[in-house]
Amino acid sequence: MRKTLLSALFLLITHFVFAQTYLLSGRITDNSGKPIGFTSVYIRNSTYGTTANEDGFYQFKLSPGTYSVVYRFVGYVEKTVKITIGNQDSRNDIQLDQEIFKPRQIERVIRRNGPADSIMKQVIAKRHFYKYQVDQYSCAVYVKGVQRLLKSPKSLMSGPVAQALELDSTGKGILYQSESLSKYDFQQPNKVKEEMIASKIAGQNTAFSYNKASDLQVNFYNNLFEIEGLSSRAFISPLADNAMSYYNYRLSGVSVENGRVIDKIDVTPKREHSPCYRGYIYIIEGDWRLYSVDLLLTDDARLNLVDQMRISQQYIPITDSVWMPVSVQYTFSGKVLGFVFEGYYVGVYNNYNLNPGFKPGHFNGEIMHIDTAANTKSFDYWADTRPVPLTRLEVRDYVRKDSLFTIKHTPQYQDSVERAKNQFAPLGYFLFGYSHTNRYKGQSWYLYPFYQTLFYNTVEGWGVNLKAAWTQFYASRQSFTISPALRYSFTNNKLNGNVHFTYNYDPDRQGYFYATAGTDILDLSNAGTRSLSFNTLSTLLSENNYVKYYRSQFALLGYQRELSNGILGYLQLSYADREQLYNTSFNHIFDTKNKSYTSNDPLRPLGPEIPNSLFPKNQALTLRASVTFTFDQRYTTRPDGRYYEQSAYPKIKVNYRKGIHGLGSDVDYDFASVDIYDDHLSTGLVGYSAFKITGGSFLNRNTIYFMDYNHFLGNQGRVFDPTIGGFHFLPFYQFSTDRNFLEAHFEHNFSGWLTNRVPLINSLKLEELIGVNYLTQQGGKQNYSEFYVGIKRFFLRLDYGIAYNGSKKMTQGIRFFYGLR
C-alpha cells in the first residue's frame, strides 16, 4: 500500500499537468552550432522545467496551450520563446547568444553602486535573509550522474581489471551512470526528508556518488560548504560573512534580463591553496540575490579523488520575492594511477511547494527512504519519466550493461562466480582468511586468516588459535551466527575452546541476542592491548612480552537493541571461573643482551612469579549495562537495511557494572562511568576535531580482582592504535585502577591547513595533527599526560610525542600506524 501511494504521489509531483501531454524537444546551440550542454529550460511563472543533456538536447511534456519557455545558461543571454503546443509533439531548436558586456554599462554600475566590493558588501548583508527566507518547502528532484574513463594505462588494464570496470577492449568508456527520482522535503534550519521513488544504476562507481537529491543541496547562502568525500575541510562561500578576507571581486559584466539588471562578478582567491572557489557569480541588482553561479574548485583547494570540480547553479522566481534553484550541476575530472576520468552530476528541481504543511513528526530522523521497488522500474517507465534525455553513448552503455546485468543475474552465471569465489587460495587465506558461501541456502562460513592463527607468548609458548564463523541469513534480513574457537598450546598441551552465538533479530534497530560459553585465555586488560599477532612479533623479535594473560571458564548472555531513535540499550550477564597464569616458555629469535622477559604479573614485572600473587582463583557473576545517546540521530532506510549518518553532536554513553556477591560468586563491587565522545567534529576551514572524556567511580569495592579494575587503552611498542580514546605511550597495566578516575583525549586534524601553504609539500596532500591525552586518578598516582604531533595520508600515519608522569618527562618517541591493529 505504501509503495502504491508513493508512486501516485510522485506522479502528481513530477507531471506538470494531468491531462493529455505532448513532448516539447529540441537542441540548444551557440552561434557556431556548438551544443550548449546542461542548459536550463523552464516554463516562465511556474516551477516546471528540465535541463538539456551534454549534447544540448532537451525534452519535457506539456498539455496543449501557449507557454513562455525560458532558456538559460551561464555565459549566454537568456532567451524567452513563446511556444504553442497543439495535439502533437513539437520540436523547437534554440540558438543562444554569448554575453556581451559594454564598458559604458559597467561604468554606469560602478558610478551607481561602486566597484565590485561595494556590490558584494550589499549581497553579503542580505545573505542571512535569503538563507532563512523560505521556512519550508517540498519539491521533486531528478538526479543524473555519469563517470567516464578517458585514458587508462595498458600495464594495469588486465582482463580482470577491464572486466571489473565493465569496459570494452579500448579501455575507455562510461564507467558508471545513475538516475534517481525523489520527493524532497525541507524545513529550517536543517530538517530534511527524501523519498526515492525510482533509481537506476549501471557500472562501477570509481570516484564518488551523488545519486540522491540531498547530495546536491549546494547553498551558497551558507558561510561554508562541505562536500562529503571530496575534502576533509569546508570551502568558503563567496557570499560568506568573512568572504572579503578570502576573495578578490571584479565586476566583469552587466546585462539586462527581462527588465532585471544582472551583475557578473569575477571571484578569485586572495591566496593560493586556500579553500576557495574561482569563477563567476551573477547578482540581481537591487534585490542583491543570486541569479546564477558558475564556480570552480581546483586542486589548489586540496581536493581528494578529483583534480577539479565545477559547480553551476541556476535560480528562478517561485513567487515575486522568492527564488529557488531550478538546476545544479557538478562537473569533475581527475587522474589516479594513470587512469584519467571525468564526469558530471546534474539535478533538476520541479514543482516547488512553499507551503507543504508538514504534519508533526514528519521529520523523525529518517532523512531518506528508498522504496523497495525503486530499482525495478522498466525501460518504458524511465523513457516516459526522465526529464533529461540520454545521449547516444549513454543509451548504448545502458543497453550493454543491462544485457550484462541480465547475464550476471542468471543462475548459471552466479553459480560460476560463487564457485570461483569459493576456491581456496593459500595466499588469500594467509592474509585475509577463507570464506565460502551458498546462496541457495543463504549460508556462509569464514575461516580467520592464518597469520592470526599461529602465535607465541611466554605463557602458552607456541600455539594455534583456530577461529571460524558460520552464518545463516534469512529473507527478513535477520541472521544467526555460530563462531567456534579452539586454542591449543604445544608447550603445556592445554586445550581451550568456546563457542559464540549471535542472533540478529532486528537489524533495523540494532537488535540482537548473543551468548558465549567455554574456556579461553584472556587479556588481563578488558580495554585491550595488543593482538596475538603483534604480541608474537614483539615477543620473539625484541623480547617484549607486553600482554599478560589469565584463564577463564565462562558463560554469558547479552542483549542489545535501540530503545527509540538515538537511544541504544545494552545488557549482559556473565559467570566466570578465573585463574592466574604464569610464564612457561622463554624462546626468542634474537638474543638481546641485558634483556629478559617480564613476568606474567603486571604489578611485579621484574620479580619472581609467585602463585596467586596477583589474584587467587575466583568466581565472578557480573552484570553489565549501558545506554548510548545519539542526539539528532539520522538514518537512511534502504531495501537492504537501515544506515546511520554521522551525528552533528557528541554521543553520551552511561555505563554500569556490578560484581554480584553470592550464588558462588566471590566479587562484590559497583562501578559506573560516563563517556562523552565525538570522532568527527567539523571545524570548517581548519579540518575537524575528535575528543573523548570518560569519568568513572567504583561506588564500592568490597571484593575486586585485577581483571575487574578499570583499564585504559594504552600502548607499548612503535605501532599504535589511532582510535580516539587511546594513549600513545601509557603502559598497558601500570595505571589500571579500582579508584575514581578521569581521562580526556583531544585530537585535531588540520586537513592540510598548514602543509598546504608549504611549496612541494602541499602536493603530497598530507594531513597534520596535534593531540593531547590526559589521565588522573585517585590513589596517589601522578597525573599522566601526553602531547603529540603527526602527519597522515589516507590510513598511513606517523606521530611524534612526549609523555609526562606528573611534571617529570616519562618518555618520548615516534609511533606509527599502517592499517593493522
N, C-alpha and C positions, 0 to 999 in steps of 0.2 A: 504494500500500500504506500509506504514511504517513497519507494522508487517511482511509482506512478505519479504521485503528487509533485515530486521534484521535477520530473520530466515535463509535466504540464506547466509548472511554474516557469521553467526555463524557456519553454516555447512562448509564453506570454511576454517574457522579458526581451528575448533576442529578436523577435519579429516586430518590425515597425508597425505593421497593420496586420489584421487577421482576415481580411477579405482576399480575393484572388490577387496574387502578386506576380510581377514580371521582372525580369532581370535587366538592370542597367549595368552596362560594362563598357570598357574602353581601355585605351592605352594613353599614358601621360608621358610626354617627351619635352625636351627643351627645343630651342630654335634650330639646333643642328640635327634633330631627330634622335638624340641620345635619350634613352629611357630615364625617367626620374623615379627611382625606386622608393617605396615606403611613403609616398605622398598621402597626406590625409585627405579623405573625401567624405563630406558630411552634408546633411540637409540643413540649410540655414533655419534658425529658430526652432531647432529640435536637438535632441541628443542622440541622433541615429546616424551612423556613418560606418566607414570602413577605412582600410589602408591598402594602397597598392602593393603588389609584391615587388621583389627586387628587379623584375624586368619591366616595371611600370604598369602592369595590367591591374585593373580593379574590377570589382563586381559587387552588387548588392541588390536586394529585392525591394520593389516599391509597388504600391497599389496605383491604379490609373489615376492620373492627375498631373498638375503642373507644380514643379519644385524648383527652388533656387539651390543649386548644388555648388558647394564651395570646394575648391581645390587649393591645397596649401602645403608648402614645403619650405623649410628654411633655405634662404638664399634665393628664393624666387618670389615674384609678385603674386599675391593671392588673386585667384580668379573665381568669379561667381558666374554661373551659367544657368539660364532658365531652361529647364528640360521638361517636356510633356511626355508622360508615359501613357500610351494607349492600351490596346488589348493585345499587345505582343511585346517581346523583348526588344530592348533598344540599345544601340551602341553609340557612345559619344567619346571620341578621341579628343584629347586636350593637349594644347601646347602652352607651356608656361614660360614667361619671360624672366630672365635673370634680374635681380635687383639692380636698379640704377640709382645711385645717390649723387645728388647735385651739391656742389660745395656751398651754394647760397643757402640751401635748406639747412645744412649743418651749421652755417654761420648764424642763421636765424634762431636755431635751437640753443646755441651757445649764448647768444645775446639774451634769450628769454629765460633760460634755465641755468646758465652757467655751463662749465665743461662737464665731462662725464662724471667726475667725482661728485659734483653737485646733484646730478640726476640720481646717482646711486645712493646718496645720502637720503633722498626722499623715498627711494624704493626700500631701503633698509628700514626706514622709520615705519613703513607700512607692513613689514614682514610679519610681525606678530598678529596684526589684524587679519591678514589673509590666511595665515596658518589656522586660525581658530574661527574663521568666518562661517564655515559650514559645520554645524554641530553633529550632524549625522547624514548618511546617505546610503543608498543601495544602487548597484549597477550590475550590468552584465559585462563580463570580460572574456575576450578571446586572446589566447597567448600562443604564439608560434615561435619555434626555435629551430635553427639549422646550424650544424657544425660540419665544416668541410676540411678535408686534408688536401693541401696544395702540393706538398712535396714530402717525400719520405726517403730516408737513407736505404740504399739497396742492401747494405750489410745487415740491417735489422728487419727487413721485410721478408722474413722466412715464411714458409707456408702456414705454420700455426699462428703467427702474428697477423698476417693478412686475413686468415680465416676468422680469427677472433674479432678483428675490426670490420669484418664483412666487406672487404674491399675487393676490387677486381684486380686483374693482373698488372695494371699500371701503377698500383699503389696510391691512387688518388681517388677522390670522390667524396660523397656525403658520408660522414661518419655517423651522424645522428640527426634525427629530426623529430620534433614533437609538436603536438597541438593539444590545447585544452580549452574547454568552455566552462565558465564558472559564474555563479552568482556571488557577488562580493558585497559584504555589509561592513560599515564603519561607523564608529561613534567616538567622539572626543573623550579623553585625549588620545587613547591608543587601543581601543577595543576593536577587534576585527573578527569576522567570521566568514569563511568561504566554503561554498558547497560546490564541488567539482562534479559536473553532470556528465562530461564526456572527456576522454583522454585517449590520445593515440601517440605511441612512441615506436620508433624504428631505429635500430642501430645501437652502437655503444657510445655512451656519454663519456668523453675523454677529458673534458675541461670542467665544466660545472653546469648545473641545470637550473634554469629559471622557468619551469613549466607550470607555474601556478601564479594566480593574479597577485598574491601578496609579495612575490619575489620582485615584481616590477613597480612597487609603490614608491617611486622616487619622488620626493617632495623637497624642492629647493627652498621652500619657505622654512624648513628646519635649519638650524645652525649647522648641524653636522649630518653627513650622510654616510652610513655604514653599509658595505656590501659584503654579505657573508661569503667567505671562501675566497674573495678577491684580495682582501688585505686584512691584516690584524689590527689596523687602526682606521680611524674615520677620516673622511675628506671634508674640507671646509666649503660650505656653500658660498657662491659669490654674493649672496644676499645675507650672509650671517651678520650678527651684530658687530663682530670684530673683523669683518671681511676687509675693511680698509687697511688693516695691518698686514694683510696677506696678498692682496691683489692690486694690480695696476688696471685702471679703466681708461678706455679711449672711445670717444664717440666716432664710429666709423661710418655711420649712415643714418638717414632718416627717410621714411616712406609714409605714404598715406594709404590706409586700407579701410575702405568703407567709412570714410569720414574720421577715422582714428589716426592719430599721429603715432607712428611706431619708431622708437629709437633703437638702433642697433649698437650695442655696447660690446666692444672687444675686451675680453678679460684675459689677463696673463698673470702668472705668479710673480710676486716680487723677488722671490728667491728660488733658486734651483733646488730640486729634490724636496720640495715642500708638498704636503698633502693637498694639492690644489688642482683645479681644472684650468684648462685654457680653451678658448673658443669664443662663442658669441651668445649673448642673451638679448632678447628682444623685449622692450618695455613699452607699455601703453602710456603715453604721456597723460598727465592729469590724474589718471587712476593710479599710476605708479605700480602696476601689477605686471606679472609675466604674461607675455603674448606667446612666446615660444623660446626654446632652449636648444642650443647645439654646442655641447661641451665635450672636451676630450680629456681623458686621463691617460698619461703616458707612463713609461717605466720609471721616469723620474719621481713619480708619486709612490713608488715602491709597491708594485702590483705583484701578486702571485698568480701563477698559472698562465697569464696572458701578458703581452707586452704593451698593449694599449686597449682602451675601452672608450668608445664614443657613445654619448647619451644624447638623444634627440627627443624633444617633447613638444607637443602642440596643445594649446589651451583653446577652448571655445566657450562662448557665453551660454550658460544654462538658464539664467534669468538675466534681467538688465544689469544686475550688480554682482552676480556670481559666475565665475569662470572655473571650469574644471578641465583636467586633461582628457583629450579625446584619443590620444595615441602616445605611446612611448616606445622608443627603440634603443636597444643596446647592440652595438656592433663592435666586435673584438677580433684580435689577431694575436698570434704568438708563435714561438718556436721552442720546442723541447726536444733535446737529444737528436737534433737533425730533422725532426718532424715539424713541418710548417703548416699551420692551420689558421682558419678564420671562421667566423660565424656571426649569427645575429639572433636576437630575441625581440619580437615585436608584440606589443599589447594594444588591443583595440577596446575602447570603453564605449558602451552603448546604454541608452535608456536610463539616465540618472534619475533617481527619485530622491529629492532632498527632504522629503517628509515621510519616511518609511514607517514610522510609528512602531518601532521595535517593542515587543512585549517584555515585561520584566523577566529576567532570567535568560533572555535570548543569548547574551554573551556570557557563556557558562564555563569558559576555559577551553572549549573545543574551538580552535581557531580555523580548523579545516576539516571538512568531512568529504571523503571521496566515495561516491556512490559505488555500490558493488558491481553495477553494470557499466561503469564509466568506460572501461577499456574494451567493451564488446560491441560498440556502435559499428554499424555496417558502412560499407563504402558509399552507398547511396545516402546515408544519413549525413556523412561528412560533406559529400558533394553538394547537398542541399543546404547545409548549415554554415559551413566555414565562410567567414566574410572576406578572407584574403585568399585569392586564387593561388593554386600551386603553379610553380614554374614547370617547364617540361622536364628538367632534370629531377625535380622533386617528385613528380608523378612517376617517372621511370624508377627512381630509387624506392618509392613506396611499393610499386608493383614487384620489384625484385625482392625486397626484404619481406614483403607479405608472403611471397612464394617460399622464401627461405624459412619464414616463421611457420608456415604450414608444414613444410617438410620436417623442421626441427621438433614439431609437436606431434608427429606421428609416433605410435607406439614403437615401431621398428627403430626409428632414429634414436628416440630416448633410451631404448634398451641398449643400443650400441654405445651411446655416451655413458650410460651407467656402468656398463661392463668395462669400458676404458678407465673410468674414474676408480673403479673398484680394484683395478690391478695393483698388485703390491710393488712398490718401488723402494728399494733399500735406502737410497739417499733421502728420498722424501720422508720415509719412516724415521730415519735418524734425526732429521731436523724438525719435521712438522707432525710426525705421528702418522697413523694409518686409519682411514675411515672407510666404511663400507655401508652402502645404502641399498634399500629395497623399496622402491617407490610404490610397488603394488601393495605391499603390506604396511607402508607408512612407517618403516623402521630404519634405524641406523645404529651402527656401533662404531666406537672410536677407541683406538689404542694409543696411549700417550707416547710422545717421542722417546726414542731410545736414549738420547743424551740425558733425559730426565730419569731414566730407569736405573742405570748403573751408578752407584755412589760409594763414597768412602767418608767415614768420620771416625774419630777416636773412640767413640762409644761402641759402635757396632762393627767397626772395621769395614771390609768390603761387603757390599750387599746389593740386592736388586729391589727395586720398588715398582712393581707392576701395577698399573692402573688402567682401567678401561671404563667405558660408559656405553650403555645400551639405552636407546630412546624409542618409545612408541609415540607417534604423532597421530592425532585424531582430526577429523574433518572440522570439528568445532574449534580448532587451534589449541586445544588442550594437549598436554603431553605428560608422559610418565617416563622417568629416567631411573635406571639402576646403575650405580657406579661401584663395582667391587675393587678392592685394593689388597695386594699381598706384598708384604715387606719381609725379606729374609736376610739374615746376617750370616755370612760364611764364617766369621770369627767365633761367635758363640753359639752358632747353629740355632738361633731363635727365629721363630716364625710369628709374624703378626699379620692379622687380617681383619678387614672390616668391610661393610657394605653400606652404601648410602642410597636412599630412596628420595625422589622428589616428584611430587605430583603438582603440576602447574594447572590448576583447575579454573582460574580466572585470569587469563593473560592480559585482558584489558585493564584490570585493576591490580596488577602485580600480585595476584593471589596464588599462594602455593603452600602446600604442606611438605614437610621433609622429615626424615628420620635416619639415624645412623646408629649402628651397633657393631661392636667388635673390639679389637685391640690395635694400638698404634704407638709409634714413637713420636712424641710431640715436642715442639719447641717450648722452653720454659716461658718465653715471652709470647703472650697472646696478641701482641701488636705486630709480630713478625720480625724476622731478622734477615737471614739470607736463605735462598733456595738450596735444595740439596746439591744442585749442580755447582753453584757458586761456592758453597762451603766445601765441596770436594776439591775444587781447584785451589782455593786458598789454603786448605789443609795440606795437600800434597806438595804444592809448589813453594809455599812460604812458611809452612808450619804454623799457620794462623787458624786454629780450630775455634772460630768465633762462636758458633752456635752450640748451645747447651740443651741437652735433651732429658726427658723423663718418659716413663712408660705409663700408659693409661688403658685400662679396660673400661669401656664406657657404653652408654646408650643415651640417646637424646631424641627429643621430639621438638619440632619447630613449626611455626605458622607465621605467615606474613600476608597482609592484604591492605589495599588502600581503603581507609575507613570512609573518606569522602575526598573529593578532588583536592589534592595538595596535602593530605594527611595520611601518612603511611605508618601502619602499626606492625609491630614485630614482637613475637613471644617465643621463648624457648625454655624447655625444662630438660636438665641432663643429670645423669648419675655416673660417677666415675670412681674407679679404684686406682689410686696413683702411687707410683713408687719411684724412688730416686735411682738414677743410673750412674755408672762410673766408667772411666776410660779403660778400654781393654786392648787397644791397638795403637801402635806408635810408628806406622810406616811413613816414609817420605820419599820423594824423588831426589831432591837436592838436600845435601847435608849442610844445613845452615849452622854455622858456628855460633856458639854463645846464645843459642836459642833452643827452647824446648816447648812442648805442648803445654797449654794450661789445663788445669783440672776441669772436670765437668760441673764443678760448683762455682757459679759466677761470683759468689761472695768471698771465696777463698781460691782465686785462680792460681796462685803460686804455691799453695800449701799442699800437703799430702791429702789424699781423698779419704775422708772418714765416713764410715757408714752412717747414713741418716743425718749427716751434719747439716744439710740444707733443709730437709724436712723428713719426718717419719712417714712410713706408708700410711695412707689415709684414704678415707672415702668422702666424697663431696656430692651432695644434692644441691644443684644450683638452678636458680630461676633468673632468666634474663628477659628484659623487656625494654622496648624503645618506641618512641613516636617521633617521626620526622615531619617537620612542617615546611612545605614549599609554598611560598606566598605567590599569588597570582600565577599558579601553575597553568601552563598552556600545552595543548597537545593536538596532534593530528590523528584523525581516525581514518585508517585505510582498510581495504578489504582484508589485508593480512595482519591487522592489529593496530594498536594504539602506540603512537610515538611521541615522546615528550620533548618539548622545546627547553632551551636554556632559560631559566628564570632570570628576570632582571633584578631580583632581590636575593639576599643571602638566605641560606637554609638554617633551620634550627633543629637540632636533634637532642631529645631528652632521653637519657639512659638510666636504667636501674638494674642492679644486680644484687641478688641476695643468696648468701650461703645459708641453706636451711639446716638447722641442727635437729637431730633426731632421725628416726627411720633408718638407722645405721649410718647416718652422715655425721662426720666429725666437725665440719666447718660451721662457723657462726659469725656472719658479718653482713653488713648492708653497705652498698656503695651506690652513689648517684653522681651523675655528671651531665654537663650540658655542652654541646658543640655548636658553635656558630661559624659558618664557613661559606665561602664562595670561591670557586676556582676560575671564574672569568668575570671580573667586574670591569666593564669598559670604562676607560677614562678618555675616550675620544681621540684627540690628536696624538697623545703620548702613550698609546698602547692600552694595556689592561693590567689589572692587579688581581692577586689571589690572596686569600687570607684564611686562617683557621684559628679560632680561640676555643680552648677547652678548659673548663674548670671542673674539678671533681673533689668529692669528700667521702671518706669512709665514716658513715654515721655510727657504726660500731664495728669493732674488730676483735671480738672475743676470742675467736679461733680462726686463724687465717694462715695460709701457707704461701710460699713464694710465687707459685703459678697463679695465685688469686690476686696478687698485687696489681696495681695499675702499671702497665709497662708502656714505653714510648717507642715510636718508630725511629730508632737510632740508625747509625751506620758506622761500620768499621771496614776499611778497605778503600780502594780507589774508586770503585763503581758505586754510585748512589742511586736511590730511588727519588725521582723529581716530584713525586706526589706531594701536593701541599699538605702540610701536617707532619712531614718528616724532617729529620735533622741530617746535617752533613757529617758531623764528627762525634756525635753523642754515643758513648759506649752502650752496647745493647742492654746490659742489665744493671750497670752501676747506679743508675738513678731511679730504678724501679722502686715504687713506694707503696706503703699502706697508710699514708697520711694525706692530708689535704694538699692539693697542687693546683697550679695554673700554668698552662703552656700557651704560647702565642706564636704564630707564624705569619709572616707577611712577605710577599714577593711581588715585584713589579717588572713587567716585560715592556720595555720601551718600544718594541716593534720597529727598530731601525731609526727612531727619532734622533739618536746620537750618531750612529755609524753611517747614516745616510748622508751626513754632512762631510764625510771624510773621503776625498778622492781615492779611487781604486778600491778601497774597502767597501764603498757603497754598492759596487757591482756584485759583491758576494751576498747581498741581502741578508746580512746577519741580524739577529735579534739580541739586543743587550738586556741583561737582567741585573737587578740588585735584590737583596733579600736579607731578612733577619729572622732568627729563631730564638726563642726565649723560654726558659723553664725555671719556675720557682716552686718550692715545696716546703711543707712543714717538716721539722725534724732535724734542723741543724745543718743541712747541706747548703753549700753556697749556691747562689743563683747562677744558672748556666746560660750562656748566650753565644750566638754565632752571627757573624756578618760575612756576606759573600757577594761577589760579582760574577757574572757569567756571560757567555755568548751561546747562541743557539741557532741551528739551521735545521728545519724540519724536526726529526726526532733526535738528532745529534746535539749533545750539549756538553760544555766544558765550563766548570766553575772553579774559582779560587776563593778560599775563605779562611777566616781566623776564628777560633773558639776560645772562650774565656770561662773559667770557673771562678765566679766572683770577679775580682779585678785582676786576677792573675791569668796570663795567657796560657792556655792549656795545649793548643796545637794549632797548626796551620797547614795548608796544602791544597793540592788540586784534586778535584773529584770530577768524574765524567760519567756520562750515560750514553749508551748507543742502542737503546731499544729493548734490551733484555733486563729483567729484574731478577 
